């Protein structure tokens, strides 16, 4: 497992100096991530307020938010109550 993680990290660092900056709508990015990750029925992902449009590398922003949201969803271990993750 350690070897697999090490190789994934090496792969992700390839071309780490090359960034493609573009306008990234964070709300749209989060909506796309909601469709990609498994969110159990007892968890509700809510976006509060308006999210900004930022100039960034879209792939890296997706990685950041996908990791954050996946971790939030995975570590809510209660099954009987409705939980909300606020962004």
DSSP file (Angstrom, degrees, kcal/mol; ACC not computed):
  #  RESIDUE AA STRUCTURE BP1 BP2  ACC     N-H-->O    O-->H-N    N-H-->O    O-->H-N    TCO  KAPPA ALPHA  PHI   PSI    X-CA   Y-CA   Z-CA
    1    1 A X     >        0   0    0      0, 0.0     4,-2.5     0, 0.0     5,-0.2   0.000 360.0 360.0 360.0 -43.2    0.0    0.0    0.0
    2    2 A X  H  >  +     0   0    0      1,-0.2     4,-2.5     2,-0.2     5,-0.2   0.899 360.0  51.2 -59.8 -40.0    2.8    2.4    0.9
    3    3 A X  H  > S+     0   0    0      2,-0.2     4,-2.3     1,-0.2    -1,-0.2   0.904 109.3  50.3 -64.3 -41.5    4.4    1.7   -2.5
    4    4 A X  H  > S+     0   0    0      2,-0.2     4,-2.2     1,-0.2    -2,-0.2   0.931 111.9  46.9 -62.0 -46.6    1.2    2.4   -4.3
    5    5 A X  H  X S+     0   0    0     -4,-2.5     4,-2.4     1,-0.2    -2,-0.2   0.908 110.8  52.6 -62.9 -42.7    0.7    5.7   -2.5
    6    6 A X  H  X S+     0   0    0     -4,-2.5     4,-2.2     1,-0.2    -1,-0.2   0.912 110.5  47.6 -60.0 -43.3    4.3    6.7   -3.2
    7    7 A X  H  X S+     0   0    0     -4,-2.3     4,-2.6     2,-0.2    -1,-0.2   0.873 110.1  52.0 -67.4 -37.0    3.9    6.0   -6.9
    8    8 A X  H  X S+     0   0    0     -4,-2.2     4,-2.5     2,-0.2    -1,-0.2   0.918 110.3  49.0 -64.4 -42.2    0.6    8.0   -7.0
    9    9 A X  H  X S+     0   0    0     -4,-2.4     4,-1.2     2,-0.2    -2,-0.2   0.902 111.5  49.2 -64.3 -40.6    2.4   10.9   -5.3
   10   10 A X  H  X S+     0   0    0     -4,-2.2     4,-0.6     1,-0.2     3,-0.4   0.927 112.0  49.1 -62.5 -44.5    5.2   10.7   -7.8
   11   11 A X  H >< S+     0   0    0     -4,-2.6     3,-1.1     1,-0.2    -2,-0.2   0.904 109.5  51.5 -62.1 -41.8    2.8   10.6  -10.7
   12   12 A X  H 3< S+     0   0    0     -4,-2.5    -1,-0.2     1,-0.2    -2,-0.2   0.744 105.3  56.6 -69.7 -21.6    0.9   13.6   -9.4
   13   13 A X  H >< S+     0   0    0     -4,-1.2     3,-1.8    -3,-0.4    -1,-0.2   0.573  79.0 112.3 -86.8  -8.1    4.0   15.7   -9.1
   14   14 A X  T << S+     0   0    0     -3,-1.1    -3,-0.0    -4,-0.6    -4,-0.0  -0.445  92.0   7.6 -63.1 135.6    4.9   15.2  -12.8
   15   15 A X  T >  S+     0   0    0     -2,-0.1     3,-1.4     1,-0.1    -1,-0.3   0.777  84.8 148.5  60.9  29.1    4.6   18.5  -14.5
   16   16 A X  T <   +     0   0    0     -3,-1.8    -2,-0.1     1,-0.3    -1,-0.1   0.711  66.9  58.4 -67.2 -17.8    4.1   20.2  -11.1
   17   17 A X  T 3  S+     0   0    0     -4,-0.2     2,-0.7     1,-0.1    -1,-0.3   0.638  91.0  82.1 -83.7 -13.6    5.8   23.3  -12.4
   18   18 A X    <   +     0   0    0     -3,-1.4     2,-0.4     2,-0.0    -1,-0.1  -0.826  58.6 176.5 -98.5 115.3    3.3   23.7  -15.3
   19   19 A X        -     0   0    0     -2,-0.7     2,-0.7     2,-0.0    -3,-0.0  -0.947  21.4-154.3-117.6 138.6    0.0   25.4  -14.2
   20   20 A X        -     0   0    0     -2,-0.4    38,-0.6     2,-0.0     2,-0.3  -0.875  19.6-160.3-110.9  98.2   -2.8   26.2  -16.5
   21   21 A X  E     +A   57   0A   0     -2,-0.7     2,-0.3    36,-0.2    36,-0.2  -0.613  24.0 148.2 -84.4 135.3   -4.6   29.2  -14.8
   22   22 A X  E     -A   56   0A   0     34,-2.3    34,-2.6    -2,-0.3     2,-0.5  -0.937  56.3 -75.6-151.1 168.9   -8.1   29.9  -15.9
   23   23 A X  E     -A   55   0A   0     -2,-0.3     2,-0.5    32,-0.2    32,-0.2  -0.624  49.2-166.5 -73.1 124.9  -11.3   31.3  -14.3
   24   24 A X  E     -A   54   0A   0     30,-3.6    30,-2.6    -2,-0.5     2,-0.8  -0.962  14.9-147.8-120.1 117.6  -12.8   28.5  -12.1
   25   25 A X  E  >  -A   53   0A   0     -2,-0.5     4,-2.2    28,-0.2    28,-0.2  -0.757   9.8-159.3 -82.8 110.8  -16.3   28.9  -10.7
   26   26 A X  H  > S+     0   0    0     26,-2.1     4,-2.6    -2,-0.8     5,-0.2   0.863  88.0  56.3 -63.8 -37.6  -16.1   27.1   -7.4
   27   27 A X  H  > S+     0   0    0     25,-0.3     4,-2.1     1,-0.2    -1,-0.2   0.920 110.1  45.4 -61.0 -43.6  -19.8   26.5   -7.2
   28   28 A X  H  > S+     0   0    0      2,-0.2     4,-2.3     1,-0.2    -1,-0.2   0.900 111.4  53.4 -65.2 -40.5  -19.8   24.7  -10.5
   29   29 A X  H  X S+     0   0    0     -4,-2.2     4,-2.1     1,-0.2    -2,-0.2   0.918 109.8  47.3 -59.9 -44.8  -16.7   22.7   -9.5
   30   30 A X  H  X S+     0   0    0     -4,-2.6     4,-2.4     2,-0.2    -1,-0.2   0.887 109.0  54.2 -66.5 -39.0  -18.4   21.6   -6.3
   31   31 A X  H  X S+     0   0    0     -4,-2.1     4,-1.1     1,-0.2    -1,-0.2   0.919 109.2  48.9 -60.6 -42.7  -21.6   20.6   -8.2
   32   32 A X  H  X S+     0   0    0     -4,-2.3     4,-0.9     1,-0.2     3,-0.4   0.899 110.5  50.6 -63.0 -40.6  -19.4   18.4  -10.5
   33   33 A X  H >X S+     0   0    0     -4,-2.1     4,-2.4     1,-0.2     3,-0.7   0.884 102.8  60.0 -65.8 -38.2  -17.7   16.8   -7.5
   34   34 A X  H 3< S+     0   0    0     -4,-2.4    -1,-0.2     1,-0.3    -2,-0.2   0.832 106.7  48.0 -58.4 -31.2  -21.1   16.0   -5.9
   35   35 A X  H 3< S+     0   0    0     -4,-1.1    -1,-0.3    -3,-0.4    -2,-0.2   0.719 113.0  48.9 -80.6 -21.4  -21.9   14.0   -9.0
   36   36 A X  H << S+     0   0    0     -4,-0.9     2,-0.2    -3,-0.7    -2,-0.2   0.842 103.5  60.7 -87.0 -36.6  -18.5   12.1   -8.8
   37   37 A X  S  < S-     0   0    0     -4,-2.4     2,-0.5     1,-0.1    29,-0.0  -0.589  86.6-109.0 -98.1 156.4  -18.3   11.1   -5.2
   38   38 A X        -     0   0    0     -2,-0.2     2,-0.5    32,-0.0    -3,-0.1  -0.713  33.2-174.9 -82.4 123.2  -20.7    8.8   -3.3
   39   39 A X        -     0   0    0     -2,-0.5     6,-0.1    -5,-0.1    31,-0.0  -0.962  22.3-131.3-120.0 112.0  -22.7   10.7   -0.8
   40   40 A X    >   -     0   0    0     -2,-0.5     3,-1.9     1,-0.1    39,-0.0  -0.140  24.4-108.7 -59.9 158.6  -24.9    8.5    1.5
   41   41 A X  T 3  S+     0   0    0      1,-0.3    -1,-0.1     3,-0.0    38,-0.0   0.769 116.1  60.8 -61.1 -27.4  -28.6    9.4    1.9
   42   42 A X  T 3  S+     0   0    0     40,-0.1    41,-3.2    36,-0.0     2,-0.4   0.438  95.2  75.2 -83.1   2.7  -28.1   10.6    5.5
   43   43 A X  E <   -b   83   0B   0     -3,-1.9     2,-0.5    39,-0.2    41,-0.2  -0.958  62.0-165.4-118.4 133.7  -25.6   13.3    4.4
   44   44 A X  E     -b   84   0B   0     39,-3.4    41,-2.4    -2,-0.4     2,-0.7  -0.973   8.2-153.1-119.2 120.4  -26.7   16.5    2.8
   45   45 A X  E     -b   85   0B   0     -2,-0.5     2,-0.4    39,-0.2    41,-0.2  -0.848  21.0-177.3 -97.4 114.1  -24.0   18.7    1.0
   46   46 A X  E     -b   86   0B   0     39,-2.3    41,-1.9    -2,-0.7     2,-0.6  -0.897  22.2-147.3-115.9 139.6  -25.1   22.3    1.1
   47   47 A X        -     0   0    0     -2,-0.4     2,-0.5    39,-0.2    39,-0.1  -0.928  19.2-154.7-103.8 117.1  -23.5   25.3   -0.5
   48   48 A X        -     0   0    0     -2,-0.6    -2,-0.0     2,-0.1    38,-0.0  -0.803  54.2 -21.7 -95.4 126.3  -24.1   28.4    1.7
   49   49 A X  S    S-     0   0    0     -2,-0.5     2,-0.3     2,-0.0    38,-0.1  -0.139 103.6 -35.3  73.5-171.3  -24.0   31.8    0.0
   50   50 A X        -     0   0    0    -23,-0.0     2,-0.3     1,-0.0    -2,-0.1  -0.686  53.8-143.4 -90.5 139.4  -22.2   32.6   -3.2
   51   51 A X        -     0   0    0     -2,-0.3   -24,-0.1     1,-0.1    -2,-0.0  -0.755  24.9-113.9 -98.0 148.2  -19.0   30.9   -4.1
   52   52 A X        -     0   0    0     -2,-0.3   -26,-2.1   -27,-0.1     2,-0.5  -0.257  10.4-126.9 -79.1 165.4  -16.3   32.9   -5.9
   53   53 A X  E     -A   25   0A   0    -28,-0.2     2,-0.3   -27,-0.1   -28,-0.2  -0.973  38.8-174.3-104.6 123.6  -14.8   32.6   -9.4
   54   54 A X  E     -A   24   0A   0    -30,-2.6   -30,-3.6    -2,-0.5     2,-0.8  -0.828  31.2-117.7-121.7 158.0  -11.1   32.4   -9.0
   55   55 A X  E     +A   23   0A   0     -2,-0.3     2,-0.3   -32,-0.2   -32,-0.2  -0.857  65.3 116.6 -94.2 112.2   -8.1   32.3  -11.3
   56   56 A X  E    S-A   22   0A   0    -34,-2.6   -34,-2.3    -2,-0.8     2,-0.7  -0.945  75.0 -71.2-161.3 174.3   -6.4   29.0  -10.7
   57   57 A X  E  >  -A   21   0A   0     -2,-0.3     4,-2.2   -36,-0.2     5,-0.2  -0.757  43.0-151.6 -79.4 114.7   -5.5   25.6  -12.1
   58   58 A X  H  > S+     0   0    0     -2,-0.7     4,-2.5   -38,-0.6     5,-0.2   0.870  90.7  53.8 -60.9 -40.8   -8.9   23.9  -12.4
   59   59 A X  H  > S+     0   0    0      1,-0.2     4,-2.1     2,-0.2    -1,-0.2   0.914 110.9  45.9 -62.1 -43.0   -7.5   20.3  -12.0
   60   60 A X  H  > S+     0   0    0      2,-0.2     4,-2.3     1,-0.2    -1,-0.2   0.880 111.5  51.4 -69.6 -37.0   -5.7   21.2   -8.8
   61   61 A X  H  X S+     0   0    0     -4,-2.2     4,-2.6     2,-0.2     5,-0.3   0.899 109.5  51.2 -65.3 -38.5   -8.7   23.0   -7.4
   62   62 A X  H  X S+     0   0    0     -4,-2.5     4,-2.7    -5,-0.2     5,-0.3   0.913 109.3  50.8 -63.5 -41.3  -10.8   20.0   -8.2
   63   63 A X  H  X S+     0   0    0     -4,-2.1     4,-2.3     2,-0.2    -2,-0.2   0.923 111.6  47.9 -60.8 -44.3   -8.3   17.8   -6.4
   64   64 A X  H  X S+     0   0    0     -4,-2.3     4,-2.3     2,-0.2    -2,-0.2   0.962 117.1  39.9 -62.0 -53.4   -8.4   20.0   -3.3
   65   65 A X  H  X S+     0   0    0     -4,-2.6     4,-2.8     1,-0.2     5,-0.3   0.870 114.2  53.4 -68.5 -36.1  -12.2   20.2   -3.1
   66   66 A X  H  X S+     0   0    0     -4,-2.7     4,-2.5    -5,-0.3     5,-0.2   0.915 111.3  46.6 -65.0 -41.3  -12.7   16.6   -3.9
   67   67 A X  H  X S+     0   0    0     -4,-2.3     4,-2.3    -5,-0.3    -2,-0.2   0.927 114.5  47.2 -64.6 -44.5  -10.3   15.5   -1.2
   68   68 A X  H  X S+     0   0    0     -4,-2.3     4,-2.2    -5,-0.2    -2,-0.2   0.937 116.6  42.5 -62.8 -47.2  -11.9   17.8    1.4
   69   69 A X  H  X S+     0   0    0     -4,-2.8     4,-2.5     2,-0.2     5,-0.2   0.894 113.5  51.6 -70.0 -39.5  -15.5   16.8    0.5
   70   70 A X  H  X S+     0   0    0     -4,-2.5     4,-2.8    -5,-0.3    -1,-0.2   0.923 111.9  47.5 -61.6 -43.6  -14.7   13.1    0.3
   71   71 A X  H  X S+     0   0    0     -4,-2.3     4,-2.0    -5,-0.2    -2,-0.2   0.913 111.0  51.1 -64.1 -42.0  -13.0   13.2    3.7
   72   72 A X  H  < S+     0   0    0     -4,-2.2     4,-0.3    -5,-0.2    -2,-0.2   0.927 114.7  43.1 -60.5 -44.9  -16.0   15.1    5.2
   73   73 A X  H >< S+     0   0    0     -4,-2.5     3,-1.0     1,-0.2    -2,-0.2   0.911 114.2  50.4 -68.2 -43.0  -18.4   12.6    3.8
   74   74 A X  H 3< S+     0   0    0     -4,-2.8    -1,-0.2     1,-0.2    -2,-0.2   0.812 108.8  50.8 -67.4 -30.4  -16.3    9.6    4.8
   75   75 A X  T 3< S+     0   0    0     -4,-2.0     2,-1.0    -5,-0.2    -1,-0.2   0.357  82.6  92.6 -97.9   7.6  -15.7   10.6    8.4
   76   76 A X    <   +     0   0    0     -3,-1.0     7,-0.1    -4,-0.3    -1,-0.1  -0.868  52.6 170.7 -91.7 102.0  -19.4   11.3    9.2
   77   77 A X        +     0   0    0     -2,-1.0     2,-0.3     2,-0.0    -1,-0.1   0.484  35.3 106.6 -99.3  -2.6  -20.0    7.8   10.6
   78   78 A X        -     0   0    0      1,-0.1     5,-0.1    -3,-0.1   -36,-0.0  -0.598  42.9-176.1 -77.8 136.4  -23.5    8.2   12.1
   79   79 A X        +     0   0    0     -2,-0.3    -1,-0.1     1,-0.1     4,-0.1   0.655  67.9  60.2-107.1 -19.5  -26.2    6.6   10.1
   80   80 A X  S    S+     0   0    0      2,-0.1     2,-0.3   -38,-0.0    -1,-0.1   0.712  96.2  57.5 -90.9 -20.0  -29.5    7.5   11.8
   81   81 A X  S    S-     0   0    0    -39,-0.0     2,-0.5     0, 0.0    -3,-0.0  -0.739  85.4-108.6-111.1 158.6  -29.5   11.2   11.6
   82   82 A X        -     0   0    0     -2,-0.3     2,-0.3   -39,-0.1   -39,-0.2  -0.759  38.0-167.6 -85.8 125.5  -29.4   13.6    8.7
   83   83 A X  E     -b   43   0B   0    -41,-3.2   -39,-3.4    -2,-0.5     2,-0.4  -0.861   6.7-151.2-113.5 148.5  -26.0   15.4    8.6
   84   84 A X  E     -b   44   0B   0     -2,-0.3     2,-0.6   -41,-0.2   -39,-0.2  -0.967   4.5-154.9-121.9 135.9  -25.1   18.4    6.5
   85   85 A X  E     -b   45   0B   0    -41,-2.4   -39,-2.3    -2,-0.4     2,-0.4  -0.949  19.2-153.6-103.9 119.2  -21.7   19.4    5.2
   86   86 A X  E      b   46   0B   0     -2,-0.6   -39,-0.2   -41,-0.2   -41,-0.0  -0.790 360.0 360.0 -97.4 135.8  -21.6   23.1    4.6
   87   87 A X              0   0    0    -41,-1.9   -40,-0.2    -2,-0.4    -1,-0.1   0.330 360.0 360.0-110.4 360.0  -19.2   24.6    2.0
